[in-house]
Amino acid sequence: MYMEIHQLLKQGFSKTKVAEKLGISRSTVYRYLKRNPESMADWIRSTKTRRKKLDPYKNLILSWLREHPDMSAAQVLDWLLEKYSDLVVSESTVRLYVRNLRKQYNIPKESSPRIYESVPEKPMGSQIQVDFGQTEQFTPDGRKVKLRFIAFVLAHSRYKYKEWLDRPFTTRDVIQAHENAFRYFGGITDEFVYDQDALILVSENGGDLILTKEFQSYKEERNLKVWMCRKADPESKGKVENVVKYVKQNFAKHRLYYGLDAWNEAGWKWLERTANYKVHNTTKKRPVEVFALEKQHLRPVSPISDNTYITKPFDTSITRTVRKDNIIWYKSNRYTVPLGTFQKTKQVYIETKDDKYLIIRESKSGPILAKHRITSGKGKLIQDTSHIRDRTKGIDTYIETVASYFSNSNKAKQFLQEIRKVRQRYIRDQLQMISKEIKKHNQELLDKALEECMKWQLFCATDFIDMVQYLNRQNVSSVNNEKRQIDDLKQFNYLSESVSQTKAQTRDIQEYVSVLEGEIQ
């Protein structure tokens, strides 16, 4: 590794490219480059003799492996942590250590592989096996498209049928595909074999199959005998599993996708030309030739009473769920619908036009809700400007309302518009703060605060609130001073009044006359 790194660097590769070519991290490249050949050789020698982290537990792990040869490294780690809770070791370290112990002490990991046996061929007309598959195809312009298909195969003749969709299947799609397959085969078999797919089965319930509501109704309508594979047991329907693999490898691989209709058309031709014509590897017969005999044993396809199951074959008009933010998903992208659509209907119908436009309708044949150009890529939001809420209307009305609390509403609107410029993202919060404050004070104080904010260019709700509170404190202080002066004046007036109302003591004039008369005598 050390020599390869140096050789690649000499050839002109960057350190990042060297790491990619050798399958190591860049930090490993840098760490190796810090060492000269001598120190590298010393380090390698030390790694061969160094003590491993799990060596103290070697005998214990060996005893577990010898007693339980099928024990996994993950279980070894769990048992170690159970006995030694303070042990810190990664699962990869334990896995490597256990692997080396197995090699060193010849303790192969035991397994119980499934034993297969050949099964007798099914009688003619007895069984159809059904399964799903998916592929990713490239378009001529290099775009990648995910396609899904459902495959049917007659168990006796190996005669096949398949259908493709460019979206996930629904239960109704599955039912429609069954009807198309019956028309293709010209009849119905006695038994149908499926995986435990959520489109068909709700629960196995210990053998009592609980099917989805739609498929249960269809099963009763068509009198189908359904046989479900057990979980994690795809081999029990190996014939159709091989068909799914065959479709992917022989038909879909390297084929360019030109649209769903052309793709399905090419698929049916492939069935006639290859899948149902070439000699089958197991039966050594052509499926088309054996099917000519098996077809006589199929149950006739009678008209179905519930026409809700039957739609025009491969109708491109399908439903989509409207999300609460009034968008639908189509091919991993989001497309808008008019505001309020979610409140009116939870589902809309979509169809494509020339594989270029996506048309969205409220009902299958109703008026068009939206029309978008289909966009390549994934995770994109495709918006129609008419579907976007005009948020300025609400803010403008809010500004009008707040400005009406001031004497000069025009000046107030000018002030609030300036706040909107400075605090555009938080204008609603700013207006709420101002609105809450103006309800606490009189108009005169608000007008004065507005004048001061405009004068000093304080375009912020908190500045306006501070100004209102400052002026309010000034007013309170002024009122208190005035009250104090009035109280002093009242006190002075009280004293003056008391003095003016004080009367001197008076005596009768006769007293003075008698005194004077006495002095004269």
C-alpha positions in Angstrom: 0.0 0.0 0.0 2.8 2.4 0.9 4.6 1.7 -2.3 1.5 2.0 -4.4 0.7 5.4 -2.9 4.1 6.7 -3.9 3.9 5.2 -7.4 0.5 6.7 -8.1 1.7 10.1 -6.9 4.7 9.9 -9.2 2.3 9.2 -12.1 0.6 12.5 -11.4 -2.5 11.4 -9.5 -3.8 13.8 -6.7 -4.0 12.5 -3.1 -7.8 12.4 -3.4 -7.6 10.3 -6.6 -5.0 8.0 -5.0 -7.4 7.4 -2.1 -10.3 6.6 -4.5 -8.2 4.2 -6.6 -6.9 2.3 -3.6 -10.2 2.3 -1.7 -8.8 4.1 1.4 -9.5 7.4 3.1 -7.4 10.5 2.4 -6.4 10.6 6.1 -4.7 7.2 5.6 -2.9 8.5 2.5 -1.6 11.5 4.5 -0.6 9.3 7.5 1.4 7.0 5.2 3.1 9.9 3.5 4.3 11.3 6.8 6.5 8.1 7.2 9.8 7.4 5.4 10.5 3.8 4.3 12.5 3.0 7.4 9.8 4.1 9.9 7.1 2.5 7.8 9.0 -0.9 7.9 9.3 -0.5 11.7 5.6 0.2 12.1 4.7 -2.8 10.0 6.9 -5.1 12.1 5.2 -3.7 15.2 1.8 -4.5 13.9 2.7 -8.1 13.6 3.6 -8.5 17.2 1.4 -6.0 18.9 -1.2 -7.1 21.4 -4.8 -7.0 20.2 -7.5 -5.3 22.2 -9.6 -8.5 22.6 -6.6 -10.8 23.5 -7.5 -10.7 27.2 -10.9 -12.3 26.3 -9.5 -14.8 23.7 -10.1 -17.9 25.8 -13.6 -16.9 26.6 -14.5 -16.1 23.0 -12.9 -19.4 21.9 -15.1 -21.4 24.4 -18.2 -19.7 23.1 -17.3 -20.5 19.5 -16.4 -24.1 20.2 -19.7 -24.6 22.1 -21.8 -22.7 19.6 -20.1 -22.8 16.1 -23.0 -20.9 14.5 -22.5 -17.9 16.9 -22.3 -14.6 15.1 -19.7 -11.9 15.8 -22.6 -9.5 16.7 -23.7 -12.0 19.4 -20.1 -12.3 20.7 -20.0 -8.5 21.1 -23.3 -8.6 23.0 -22.1 -11.3 25.4 -18.9 -9.5 26.0 -20.7 -6.2 26.8 -23.0 -8.1 29.1 -20.1 -9.5 31.1 -17.8 -6.5 30.8 -20.0 -3.3 30.8 -16.9 -1.0 30.7 -15.5 -2.6 27.6 -15.3 -0.2 24.6 -14.8 -1.9 21.3 -16.4 -1.5 17.8 -18.4 -4.3 16.1 -16.0 -4.4 13.2 -13.1 -5.1 15.6 -15.0 -8.0 17.1 -16.0 -9.3 13.6 -12.4 -9.3 12.4 -11.1 -10.9 15.6 -13.7 -13.7 15.5 -13.0 -14.3 11.8 -9.2 -14.7 12.6 -10.0 -17.1 15.5 -12.2 -19.3 13.3 -9.4 -19.5 10.7 -6.6 -20.1 13.3 -8.5 -22.8 15.3 -10.5 -24.2 12.4 -13.9 -23.4 13.8 -16.1 -22.9 10.7 -19.3 -21.2 11.1 -22.2 -23.6 11.0 -25.3 -22.8 9.0 -28.5 -24.6 8.2 -29.0 -24.0 4.5 -32.4 -24.6 3.0 -32.7 -27.9 1.1 -34.4 -27.6 -2.2 -36.2 -30.2 -4.2 -37.8 -30.3 -7.6 -41.6 -30.0 -7.5 -43.8 -31.8 -10.0 -45.2 -29.8 -12.8 -48.6 -28.2 -12.2 -51.5 -29.4 -14.2 -52.7 -27.3 -17.1 -54.8 -24.3 -16.1 -54.2 -24.9 -12.4 -52.0 -21.9 -11.4 -50.8 -18.4 -12.2 -47.9 -16.9 -10.2 -47.8 -13.1 -9.8 -45.0 -10.8 -8.7 -43.7 -7.2 -9.0 -40.4 -5.7 -10.1 -38.8 -2.4 -10.9 -35.9 -1.0 -13.0 -34.2 2.3 -13.6 -34.0 3.3 -17.3 -32.3 6.1 -19.1 -34.1 8.4 -21.5 -32.4 9.6 -24.8 -31.5 12.9 -23.0 -29.7 11.0 -20.2 -32.4 11.4 -17.6 -33.0 8.4 -15.3 -36.6 7.1 -14.8 -37.8 4.5 -12.3 -40.3 2.1 -13.8 -42.4 -0.6 -12.1 -43.9 -3.7 -13.6 -46.2 -6.6 -12.6 -45.6 -10.0 -14.1 -47.8 -13.0 -14.6 -46.8 -16.6 -15.6 -48.8 -19.7 -16.1 -47.1 -22.3 -14.0 -47.5 -25.2 -16.5 -46.7 -23.6 -19.9 -44.5 -20.7 -18.6 -46.6 -18.4 -20.8 -45.9 -14.9 -19.6 -47.6 -11.4 -19.4 -46.4 -8.1 -17.9 -47.4 -4.5 -17.6 -45.4 -1.4 -16.8 -46.1 1.9 -14.9 -44.0 4.9 -14.4 -45.3 5.3 -10.8 -46.0 3.0 -7.9 -48.8 0.5 -8.3 -52.1 0.9 -6.5 -54.6 -1.9 -5.7 -56.8 -0.7 -8.5 -53.9 -0.9 -10.9 -53.2 -4.4 -9.8 -56.9 -5.4 -10.4 -56.8 -3.7 -13.8 -53.6 -5.6 -14.6 -55.3 -8.9 -13.7 -58.1 -8.1 -16.1 -55.7 -7.3 -18.9 -53.8 -10.5 -18.2 -57.0 -12.6 -18.3 -57.8 -11.0 -21.7 -54.2 -11.8 -22.9 -54.4 -15.4 -21.7 -58.0 -15.8 -22.7 -59.0 -17.4 -19.4 -58.5 -17.7 -15.7 -56.6 -20.4 -13.7 -57.8 -22.2 -10.6 -55.2 -20.7 -8.2 -53.2 -17.5 -7.9 -49.9 -17.3 -6.0 -48.7 -13.9 -4.5 -46.1 -12.4 -2.2 -47.4 -10.8 0.9 -47.7 -7.4 -0.8 -49.5 -4.6 1.0 -51.5 -3.9 -2.2 -53.2 -7.3 -1.8 -52.7 -8.5 1.8 -53.3 -6.6 5.0 -52.4 -9.5 7.4 -51.7 -13.2 7.3 -53.4 -13.7 10.7 -52.1 -17.2 11.3 -53.4 -18.5 8.0 -56.6 -16.5 7.8 -55.8 -14.1 5.1 -57.1 -10.5 5.5 -57.0 -9.0 2.1 -57.3 -5.3 1.2 -60.9 -4.2 0.9 -60.7 -3.6 -2.9 -58.9 -6.8 -3.6 -61.2 -8.8 -1.4 -64.2 -7.6 -3.3 -62.4 -8.4 -6.6 -61.5 -11.8 -5.4 -65.1 -12.6 -4.5 -66.3 -11.1 -7.8 -63.9 -13.2 -9.9 -64.1 -16.2 -7.5 -60.3 -16.4 -7.2 -58.5 -18.9 -5.1 -55.6 -17.0 -3.5 -52.4 -18.6 -2.1 -49.9 -16.4 -0.2 -46.3 -17.2 0.1 -44.9 -17.1 3.7 -42.8 -14.1 4.7 -39.2 -14.1 3.4 -39.9 -17.1 1.2 -39.7 -15.9 -2.4 -38.5 -19.4 -3.6 -42.0 -20.8 -3.1 -43.0 -18.9 -6.3 -39.7 -19.5 -8.2 -41.3 -19.5 -11.6 -42.4 -15.9 -11.5 -39.2 -14.9 -9.7 -37.3 -16.2 -12.7 -39.6 -14.2 -15.0 -39.0 -11.0 -13.0 -35.2 -11.5 -13.4 -35.7 -12.4 -17.1 -37.6 -9.2 -17.7 -34.9 -7.1 -16.0 -31.9 -8.8 -17.7 -33.2 -9.5 -21.2 -35.8 -6.9 -21.9 -35.1 -3.8 -19.8 -31.3 -3.8 -19.5 -29.6 -1.1 -21.6 -32.9 -0.2 -23.3 -33.7 3.5 -23.7 -37.1 4.8 -22.4 -39.1 6.8 -24.8 -42.4 7.0 -22.9 -44.7 4.6 -21.1 -46.9 3.7 -24.1 -43.9 3.0 -26.4 -42.3 1.0 -23.5 -45.4 -1.2 -23.0 -45.7 -1.7 -26.7 -42.1 -2.9 -27.0 -42.7 -5.1 -24.0 -45.6 -7.0 -25.6 -43.6 -7.5 -28.8 -40.8 -8.9 -26.7 -43.2 -11.3 -25.1 -44.2 -12.6 -28.5 -40.7 -12.6 -30.0 -38.6 -13.9 -27.1 -40.2 -14.6 -23.7 -43.0 -16.8 -25.0 -41.3 -18.1 -28.1 -37.9 -19.2 -27.1 -37.5 -22.8 -25.8 -37.7 -22.8 -22.0 -34.6 -24.1 -20.2 -36.5 -26.4 -17.9 -39.4 -27.7 -20.0 -37.4 -27.7 -23.2 -40.5 -26.5 -25.0 -41.7 -23.3 -26.4 -44.2 -21.6 -24.0 -46.4 -20.5 -26.9 -46.8 -24.1 -28.1 -47.6 -25.5 -24.7 -50.0 -22.6 -24.0 -52.0 -23.5 -27.1 -53.0 -26.7 -25.2 -53.2 -25.2 -21.7 -55.6 -22.4 -22.9 -58.3 -25.0 -23.3 -58.1 -25.8 -19.6 -58.6 -22.1 -18.5 -61.8 -20.9 -17.0 -63.6 -18.5 -19.4 -63.4 -14.8 -18.6 -67.0 -13.8 -17.8 -68.2 -10.2 -17.8 -67.6 -8.5 -14.5 -70.6 -6.9 -12.8 -68.7 -4.2 -10.9 -67.5 -1.9 -13.7 -65.6 0.3 -11.2 -62.7 -2.2 -11.6 -62.5 -1.8 -15.3 -60.9 1.3 -16.9 -59.5 2.0 -20.3 -56.3 -0.1 -20.6 -53.2 1.9 -19.6 -55.2 5.0 -19.0 -52.7 7.7 -18.1 -55.2 9.6 -15.9 -54.4 8.7 -12.3 -55.0 10.1 -8.9 -52.6 11.9 -6.6 -53.1 13.0 -3.0 -53.0 16.7 -2.4 -50.7 17.6 0.5 -51.7 20.2 3.1 -49.3 22.7 1.5 -51.3 22.4 -1.7 -48.8 20.4 -3.8 -48.8 16.9 -5.4 -45.8 14.6 -6.0 -45.1 13.5 -9.5 -41.9 11.6 -10.4 -40.1 12.8 -7.2 -40.9 16.4 -7.8 -43.5 18.7 -6.2 -46.1 20.5 -8.4 -48.4 23.2 -6.9 -52.2 23.4 -7.2 -54.3 26.5 -6.4 -54.5 27.6 -2.8 -57.4 26.0 -1.0 -57.4 22.8 -3.1 -56.5 20.7 0.0 -59.6 22.0 1.8 -61.9 21.2 -1.1 -60.5 17.8 -2.2 -57.9 15.4 -0.9 -57.3 13.8 -4.3 -56.9 15.1 -7.9 -56.5 13.5 -11.2 -53.4 13.9 -13.3 -52.6 13.2 -16.9 -49.6 13.9 -19.1 -49.6 15.5 -22.5 -46.9 14.6 -25.0 -44.7 13.7 -22.0 -44.1 17.4 -21.7 -46.9 18.8 -19.6 -48.6 17.6 -16.4 -52.3 18.4 -16.3 -54.1 18.4 -12.9 -57.9 18.1 -12.6 -60.3 18.1 -9.7 -62.2 15.2 -11.3 -61.3 12.9 -14.1 -63.1 14.9 -16.8 -63.4 18.2 -14.8 -61.9 21.6 -15.5 -58.1 22.0 -15.3 -56.8 23.1 -11.9 -53.2 23.4 -13.0 -50.9 22.8 -15.9 -47.1 22.5 -15.4 -44.2 21.7 -17.7 -42.8 18.4 -16.5 -39.3 18.9 -15.0 -36.5 16.4 -14.9 -34.5 15.8 -11.8 -35.7 15.1 -8.3 -36.8 17.1 -5.2 -37.7 20.2 -7.2 -40.7 22.5 -6.5 -42.5 23.6 -9.6 -44.8 26.6 -8.8 -47.3 28.6 -10.8 -47.2 32.2 -9.8 -51.0 32.3 -9.6 -50.8 29.6 -6.9 -48.7 31.7 -4.6 -50.4 33.7 -1.8 -50.0 37.5 -2.2 -48.6 38.0 1.4 -48.2 41.8 0.8 -52.0 42.3 0.9 -52.2 41.2 4.6 -49.3 43.3 5.6 -50.7 46.4 3.8 -54.0 46.0 5.6 -52.1 45.6 8.9 -50.1 48.8 8.3 -53.4 50.7 7.5 -54.9 49.4 10.8 -51.9 50.4 12.9 -51.5 53.8 11.2 -55.2 54.7 12.0 -54.3 55.0 15.7 -52.2 58.1 15.0 -53.5 61.6 14.2 -51.4 61.9 11.1 -52.0 58.5 9.5 -50.0 59.3 6.4 -46.9 60.1 8.4 -47.6 56.9 10.5 -47.8 54.8 7.3 -44.5 56.4 6.1 -42.9 55.4 9.4 -44.2 51.9 9.2 -43.1 51.5 5.6 -39.6 52.5 6.6 -39.7 49.8 9.3 -40.9 47.3 6.6 -37.8 48.1 4.5 -35.4 47.6 7.4 -37.2 44.6 9.0 -38.9 43.1 6.0 -38.7 39.5 7.3 -40.1 40.5 10.7 -42.5 43.2 9.7 -45.5 41.3 11.0 -43.8 40.9 14.4 -42.8 44.6 14.4 -46.4 45.6 13.7 -47.7 43.4 16.5 -45.3 44.9 19.0 -46.3 48.5 18.0 -50.0 47.6 18.0 -49.7 46.1 21.5 -48.0 49.2 22.8 -50.3 51.9 21.3 -53.3 50.4 23.0 -51.7 51.3 26.4 -51.3 55.1 25.7 -53.2 58.1 24.6 -53.0 59.5 21.0 -51.1 62.7 22.0 -48.3 60.6 23.4 -48.2 58.4 20.4 -48.1 61.3 18.0 -45.2 62.8 19.9 -43.3 59.5 19.9 -43.9 59.2 16.2 -42.5 62.8 15.6 -39.4 62.0 17.6 -38.8 58.6 15.8 -39.1 60.3 12.4 -36.9 63.1 13.5 -34.1 60.8 14.7 -34.8 58.1 12.0 -35.5 55.4 14.5 -37.2 52.8 12.3 -37.7 49.9 14.6 -40.6 48.8 16.9 -38.4 48.5 20.0 -37.1 52.1 19.4 -40.7 53.4 19.0 -41.7 51.6 22.3 -38.7 53.0 24.1 -39.5 56.5 22.8 -43.2 56.1 24.0 -42.0 54.9 27.4 -39.4 57.7 27.7 -41.9 60.4 26.8 -44.4 58.8 29.2 -41.9 59.0 32.0 -41.1 62.6 31.1 -44.8 63.4 31.3 -45.2 61.7 34.6 -42.2 63.6 36.0 -43.7 66.9 34.7 -47.1 66.1 36.2 -45.5 65.3 39.5 -43.5 68.6 39.6 -46.7 70.5 38.7 -48.6 68.7 41.4 -45.9 69.5 43.9 -46.0 73.2 43.0 -49.8 73.1 43.4 -49.5 71.5 46.7 -47.0 74.1 47.9 -49.3 76.9 46.6 -52.2 75.4 48.4 -50.3 75.3 51.6 -49.3 79.0 51.2 -52.8 80.0 50.5 -54.0 78.1 53.6 -51.6 80.0 55.8 -52.5 83.4 54.2 -56.1 82.7 54.7 -55.6 81.7 58.3 -53.7 84.9 59.0 -56.3 87.0 57.3 -59.1 85.4 59.3 -57.4 86.0 62.7 -59.1 88.7 64.8 -57.6 90.8 67.6 -59.3 90.9 71.0 -61.5 94.0 71.4 -62.8 95.7 74.6 -65.9 97.7 75.3 -65.4 101.5 74.9 -66.8 102.1 78.5 -63.8 100.3 79.9 -61.5 102.9 78.3 -63.9 105.8 79.3 -63.9 104.7 82.9 -60.1 104.4 83.0 -59.7 107.9 81.5 -62.2 109.4 83.9 -60.4 107.9 86.8 -57.1 109.4 85.7 -58.7 112.8 85.3 -60.1 112.8 88.8 
